Amino acid sequence: MSAASQQRTPRSTLPNRIVGGFFILLAYLLITIIFLTPLLWMIGSSLRPSPEVFQYIFPLSWRTFVPLQFTLQNFADIFGISEQGRALGFQFGRALLNTAFVSTAVVGSSLVFNTLAAYFFARLEFPYKNLLLVFVLGTFFVPQEATIVPLYIVVRQLGFADTYWALILPWYASPFVIFVLSQFFQEIPKELDEAAIIDGASLLGVLRHVIVPNARVGLLTVSLLEFQFIWNLFFWPLIATGRQELQVIQVAVATQISQREIAWGRIFAGGVVASLPVIILFLALQKYFVEGVALSGLKG
């Protein structure tokens, strides 16, 4: 009797597995549609004239996403290739280079200083360490809007206003990155530190030869998150510099809105240009990002 029931169990659970797999696939498909629909609409709107952008938005149909009058005029304008783009002084290519330079510089300096701070909190013992860590993390919960004015005053007093330093220095240290990296560092066995010290390594030698090689996934994960955060900054770059030569991509996109008109076609073209580098970077490092998020989730 028991043997017969054991043989019938797989047959009875097979339909349940099929139904469960169908609903999981349906949920994945629904999530994909929700996230891809705005992106496809943005891409389609960037390839059509501005008057046509909202012409076919309702009712929703294939015309909403596929331009009837295909044109690259919007991209030619924002890059200053067309006569209108040159006349208006658009320099989205320069803005892209500025954003890439600032984001890369911030990530590089962030890896140096935040890695040292995370190693300080995760591997070294000293009085009131947890209290100091709470103080550092507390700064993460202070709204950015509350610090903009004093931050600008400090930057101006240092003589960094309207320079690349104004876009880089305020972000070289991040309490979020310090916290995440310290969690990764704590999972590395301390016996490795002791073995390296016995072999004559200094504290910085332990960090360089033991901690960093064993935390590459965590370092890549926070680097990608930090790069995306700096790439999407708008409010601070808008205040920190007024020179067009130092304009970042998000501010350049915002310049398409004026009192006379809203150039929707150029706005969507700028949105596509601003989104592509981050999307490509994420796809290239997707394996490490997912692995890093999974590991951090297991630690939590």
C-alpha positions in Angstrom: 0.0 0.0 0.0 2.8 2.4 0.9 4.8 1.4 -2.2 1.8 2.2 -4.4 1.3 5.6 -2.7 5.0 6.4 -3.2 4.7 5.6 -6.9 1.5 7.8 -7.3 3.0 10.8 -5.5 5.3 12.0 -8.4 2.3 11.7 -10.8 0.1 13.7 -8.6 2.7 16.4 -8.1 3.6 16.7 -11.8 0.5 18.9 -12.7 1.2 21.1 -9.6 4.7 21.6 -10.8 3.6 22.5 -14.3 1.0 25.0 -12.9 3.5 26.4 -10.5 6.1 26.8 -13.3 3.5 28.5 -15.5 2.6 31.1 -12.9 6.3 31.8 -12.2 7.0 32.2 -15.9 3.9 34.5 -16.1 5.2 36.6 -13.2 8.6 36.9 -14.8 7.0 38.0 -18.1 4.8 40.5 -16.3 7.8 42.0 -14.5 9.8 42.2 -17.8 6.9 44.0 -19.5 6.6 46.5 -16.7 10.3 47.4 -16.7 10.8 47.2 -20.5 7.7 49.2 -21.6 9.0 52.6 -20.5 12.4 51.9 -21.9 11.0 50.9 -25.3 8.7 53.9 -25.3 11.7 56.2 -24.6 13.8 54.7 -27.4 10.9 54.9 -29.8 10.1 58.5 -28.8 13.8 59.5 -29.4 13.5 58.4 -33.0 10.5 60.5 -33.9 9.7 64.2 -34.3 8.6 66.0 -31.1 5.0 66.6 -32.3 4.6 62.9 -32.8 5.8 61.8 -29.3 2.4 62.0 -27.6 0.2 61.7 -30.7 -0.2 57.9 -30.4 0.2 57.4 -26.7 -3.6 56.6 -26.3 -5.0 54.2 -27.1 -2.0 52.0 -26.5 -0.9 50.3 -29.7 2.2 49.4 -31.8 2.3 53.0 -33.0 3.0 54.0 -29.4 6.4 52.3 -29.5 7.3 52.3 -33.3 7.8 55.7 -34.9 5.9 56.3 -38.1 8.4 59.1 -39.1 11.8 57.6 -38.3 14.4 60.3 -37.8 17.8 60.7 -36.1 17.4 64.5 -35.9 17.1 64.5 -32.2 20.4 62.8 -31.7 22.0 65.0 -34.3 20.8 68.0 -32.4 22.0 67.0 -28.9 25.4 66.1 -30.2 25.7 69.4 -32.1 26.0 67.7 -35.5 23.0 69.5 -37.1 22.8 73.2 -37.7 20.2 73.7 -35.1 22.3 71.8 -32.5 25.3 73.9 -33.3 23.3 77.1 -33.2 21.9 76.2 -29.7 25.3 75.1 -28.5 24.5 71.6 -27.5 27.5 69.5 -26.3 26.1 66.2 -25.1 29.3 64.4 -26.2 31.3 66.7 -23.8 28.7 66.1 -21.1 29.1 62.3 -21.5 32.8 62.6 -21.2 32.4 64.8 -18.1 30.0 62.4 -16.5 32.3 59.4 -17.2 35.3 61.2 -15.9 33.6 62.3 -12.7 32.0 58.9 -12.1 35.3 57.0 -12.6 37.2 59.5 -10.4 34.7 59.2 -7.6 34.6 55.4 -7.8 38.4 55.2 -7.8 38.8 57.5 -4.8 35.9 55.8 -3.1 37.5 52.4 -3.4 40.7 53.7 -1.7 39.2 55.6 1.2 36.1 53.5 1.8 38.2 50.3 1.7 40.6 51.6 4.3 37.6 52.7 6.5 35.9 49.4 6.1 39.1 47.5 7.0 39.4 49.8 10.0 36.0 48.9 11.3 35.9 45.2 10.3 39.3 43.9 11.2 40.8 46.2 13.9 39.9 46.3 17.5 39.8 49.7 19.4 37.6 51.3 22.0 34.2 52.6 21.0 34.4 51.1 17.6 30.7 50.3 17.3 29.8 53.8 18.6 31.9 55.4 15.9 30.5 53.1 13.3 26.9 54.1 14.3 28.0 57.8 14.0 29.4 57.1 10.5 26.2 55.3 9.4 24.1 58.1 10.9 25.4 60.5 8.3 23.8 58.2 5.6 20.4 59.1 6.9 20.9 62.9 6.6 18.9 64.1 3.6 21.2 65.5 0.8 19.0 68.6 0.6 19.9 69.5 4.2 23.7 69.5 3.4 23.7 71.2 0.0 24.1 74.8 1.3 26.9 74.2 3.8 28.6 71.8 1.3 28.5 74.5 -1.4 29.9 77.1 1.1 32.8 74.8 1.9 33.5 74.0 -1.7 33.5 77.7 -2.6 35.7 78.7 0.3 38.2 76.1 -0.8 38.2 77.6 -4.3 36.8 74.5 -6.0 33.6 76.0 -7.3 33.1 75.6 -11.1 35.8 72.9 -11.2 35.9 69.2 -11.5 37.0 69.0 -7.8 33.6 70.3 -6.8 32.0 67.3 -8.6 34.4 64.7 -7.2 35.5 65.6 -3.7 32.1 65.6 -1.9 31.5 62.0 -2.8 34.9 60.4 -2.2 33.7 58.8 1.0 30.4 57.0 1.4 28.9 55.6 4.7 26.9 53.1 2.7 30.0 51.7 0.9 31.8 51.5 4.2 29.0 49.5 5.8 28.7 47.1 2.9 32.4 46.5 2.5 32.8 46.0 6.3 30.2 43.2 6.0 32.2 41.5 3.3 35.5 41.9 5.2 34.0 40.4 8.4 33.3 37.2 6.5 37.0 36.6 5.7 38.6 34.3 8.3 40.8 36.3 10.7 43.3 33.4 10.7 44.4 34.6 7.3 45.3 38.0 8.9 47.3 36.3 11.7 49.2 34.1 9.2 50.1 37.1 7.1 51.3 39.0 10.2 53.4 36.1 11.3 55.0 36.1 7.9 55.9 39.7 8.4 53.1 41.6 6.7 52.0 45.0 8.0 48.4 46.0 8.5 48.4 47.5 5.0 50.0 44.4 3.7 47.2 42.3 5.1 44.7 44.6 3.5 46.5 44.4 0.1 47.4 40.7 0.0 44.6 39.1 2.1 41.5 41.2 2.3 41.3 42.8 -1.2 41.9 39.5 -3.2 39.2 37.8 -1.1 36.6 40.6 -1.4 36.8 41.3 -5.2 33.1 40.5 -5.7 32.1 43.0 -2.9 34.4 45.7 -4.3 33.0 45.3 -7.8 29.4 45.4 -6.5 29.9 48.6 -4.6 31.8 50.1 -7.5 28.9 49.5 -9.8 26.4 50.9 -7.3 28.6 54.0 -6.7 29.2 54.5 -10.4 25.4 54.4 -11.1 24.7 56.8 -8.2 27.3 59.4 -9.4 26.2 59.0 -13.0 22.6 59.9 -12.2 23.4 62.9 -10.0 21.6 66.0 -11.0 20.9 68.4 -8.1 24.5 68.8 -6.9 26.2 69.2 -10.3 23.5 71.8 -11.2 24.5 73.9 -8.2 28.2 73.2 -8.0 29.1 74.5 -11.5 27.5 76.8 -14.0 30.0 76.3 -16.8 28.8 74.5 -19.8 32.2 72.9 -20.2 31.7 71.1 -16.9 28.1 70.1 -17.5 27.2 66.4 -16.8 24.7 64.4 -18.8 21.7 64.8 -16.4 22.0 68.5 -16.4 22.4 68.6 -20.1 19.2 66.7 -20.5 17.4 69.2 -18.2 18.5 72.1 -20.4 16.0 70.9 -23.0 13.2 72.3 -20.8 12.8 76.1 -21.1 10.1 78.7 -20.7 9.4 78.7 -24.4 9.3 75.0 -25.1 9.9 71.5 -23.9 11.8 69.6 -26.6 10.5 66.1 -25.9 12.3 64.5 -28.7 15.7 65.8 -27.6 14.8 64.9 -24.0 14.1 61.3 -24.9 17.2 61.2 -27.1 19.3 62.5 -24.2 17.7 59.9 -21.9 18.7 57.1 -24.2 22.3 58.4 -24.4 22.4 58.8 -20.6 21.0 55.3 -20.0 23.0 53.2 -22.4 26.5 53.4 -20.7 25.0 52.3 -17.3 23.0 49.5 -19.0 26.0 48.2 -20.9 28.2 48.4 -17.7 25.6 46.5 -15.7 25.2 43.8 -18.4 29.0 43.4 -18.6 29.3 43.0 -14.8 26.0 41.4 -14.2 27.5 38.1 -13.0 29.6 39.8 -10.3 26.7 42.2 -9.3 24.2 39.3 -8.7 26.8 37.3 -6.9 27.7 40.2 -4.7 24.0 40.9 -3.9 23.5 37.2 -3.1 26.5 37.1 -0.8 25.4 40.3 1.0 22.0 38.8 1.4 23.3 35.7 3.0 25.4 37.7 5.4 22.4 39.7 6.4 
